[in-house]
Amino acid sequence: MSIVVDWLDADKKIIYYDFPAQWTWDDLYSAMTQVKDMMATVPYNVYVVIDYEKSKGIPPGALTQLRVGTMKASPNWGGGVFIGVSALVKTLLNTFTTINKKLGERYSIAKDREDALAIIERWRTNEAKRLT
């Protein structure tokens, strides 16, 4: 089963990644290509919610893959919020955001979808302030 991606809202401002129990880096890169194509259809920043609730783990090489994936992101990618992550994934994300402070500013961890949407709203507000 592959990673499913779709717009979370009718305004096309948030994309939702739904990870299955088992997945590979190839699955993720395929999903990222689809997301890049989706983001290319809009002229503004798009944020993503990355749902790991069903995922049973993460393949080896996570820190490297997270960095590579972030570097390949669309120019209008605003940031990503993870939900449903395990203690291991939280540790990996915290390590990544510490090592790569500039890239790490574009990630957050939320307790659920509602919390993720609140984080994205704060990012949007800060983005709007920077543009004025």
C-alpha positions as CSV (number, residue, x, y, z in Angstrom):
1,M,0.0,0.0,0.0
2,S,1.4,3.4,-0.9
3,I,1.2,6.8,0.7
4,V,-1.9,8.7,-0.2
5,V,-1.9,12.5,-0.7
6,D,-4.8,14.8,-1.2
7,W,-5.9,18.4,-0.6
8,L,-7.2,18.7,2.9
9,D,-9.2,21.9,2.1
10,A,-11.2,23.2,-0.8
11,D,-9.0,26.3,-1.0
12,K,-6.0,24.1,-1.9
13,K,-3.8,25.5,0.9
14,I,-3.1,22.3,2.9
15,I,-2.1,18.9,1.6
16,Y,-2.6,15.8,3.7
17,Y,-0.2,12.8,3.6
18,D,-1.7,9.6,4.9
19,F,1.0,7.0,5.6
20,P,0.0,3.3,5.6
21,A,1.4,0.8,8.2
22,Q,4.3,-0.1,5.9
23,W,6.0,2.2,3.4
24,T,9.4,2.8,1.7
25,W,11.4,5.8,0.8
26,D,10.4,5.2,-2.8
27,D,6.8,5.4,-1.7
28,L,7.5,8.7,-0.1
29,Y,9.4,10.1,-3.1
30,S,6.5,9.1,-5.3
31,A,4.1,10.9,-3.0
32,M,6.3,13.9,-2.9
33,T,6.3,14.1,-6.7
34,Q,2.6,14.0,-6.7
35,V,2.5,16.8,-4.0
36,K,5.0,18.9,-6.1
37,D,2.6,18.6,-9.1
38,M,-0.3,19.6,-6.9
39,M,1.6,22.6,-5.4
40,A,2.5,23.8,-8.9
41,T,-1.2,24.4,-9.6
42,V,-1.3,27.3,-7.0
43,P,0.7,30.5,-6.7
44,Y,0.8,30.7,-2.9
45,N,2.5,28.7,-0.1
46,V,1.0,25.4,0.7
47,Y,1.4,23.5,4.0
48,V,1.3,19.8,4.6
49,V,-0.1,17.6,7.4
50,I,1.9,14.4,7.6
51,D,-0.2,11.7,9.3
52,Y,1.9,8.8,10.7
53,E,-0.9,7.3,12.9
54,K,-1.1,4.1,10.9
55,S,2.6,3.8,10.3
56,K,4.4,0.9,12.0
57,G,7.8,2.5,11.7
58,I,10.3,4.4,9.6
59,P,12.8,2.9,7.2
60,P,16.5,3.3,7.9
61,G,18.3,6.5,7.0
62,A,15.6,8.9,8.3
63,L,17.7,11.9,9.0
64,T,19.4,11.8,5.6
65,Q,16.1,11.2,3.8
66,L,14.3,14.0,5.7
67,R,17.0,16.4,4.7
68,V,17.0,15.3,1.0
69,G,13.2,15.4,0.9
70,T,13.2,18.9,2.4
71,M,15.7,20.1,-0.1
72,K,13.6,18.7,-3.0
73,A,10.4,20.4,-1.8
74,S,8.5,22.8,-4.0
75,P,9.4,26.5,-3.8
76,N,5.9,27.2,-2.4
77,W,6.1,24.6,0.4
78,G,5.4,26.5,3.6
79,G,6.1,23.8,6.1
80,G,5.0,20.4,7.4
81,V,3.3,19.3,10.6
82,F,3.5,15.7,11.7
83,I,0.8,13.9,13.7
84,G,0.6,10.5,15.1
85,V,4.4,10.1,15.4
86,S,6.1,7.6,17.8
87,A,8.7,8.6,20.4
88,L,11.4,7.4,18.0
89,V,10.1,9.7,15.2
90,K,9.8,12.6,17.6
91,T,13.4,12.1,18.6
92,L,14.5,11.9,14.9
93,L,12.6,15.1,14.1
94,N,14.0,16.9,17.1
95,T,17.5,15.8,16.1
96,F,16.9,17.0,12.5
97,T,15.6,20.4,13.6
98,T,18.5,20.9,15.9
99,I,21.1,19.9,13.3
100,N,19.4,21.8,10.4
101,K,18.0,24.9,12.2
102,K,17.0,26.7,9.0
103,L,15.3,23.6,7.5
104,G,14.0,22.6,10.9
105,E,12.0,25.8,11.2
106,R,9.6,24.4,8.6
107,Y,8.5,21.4,10.7
108,S,6.4,20.9,13.8
109,I,4.8,18.0,15.6
110,A,1.2,18.2,16.7
111,K,-1.0,16.0,18.9
112,D,-3.8,15.7,16.3
113,R,-5.2,17.2,13.1
114,E,-6.9,20.1,15.0
115,D,-3.6,21.0,16.6
116,A,-1.8,20.7,13.2
117,L,-4.2,23.1,11.6
118,A,-3.7,25.6,14.5
119,I,0.1,25.4,14.0
120,I,-0.4,26.0,10.2
121,E,-2.7,29.0,11.0
122,R,0.1,30.5,13.2
123,W,2.6,30.0,10.4
124,R,0.3,31.7,7.9
125,T,-0.2,34.6,10.3
126,N,3.6,35.0,10.7
127,E,4.1,34.7,6.9
128,A,1.5,37.5,6.4
129,K,3.2,39.7,8.9
130,R,6.6,39.2,7.2
131,L,5.1,40.2,3.8
132,T,3.6,43.5,5.1
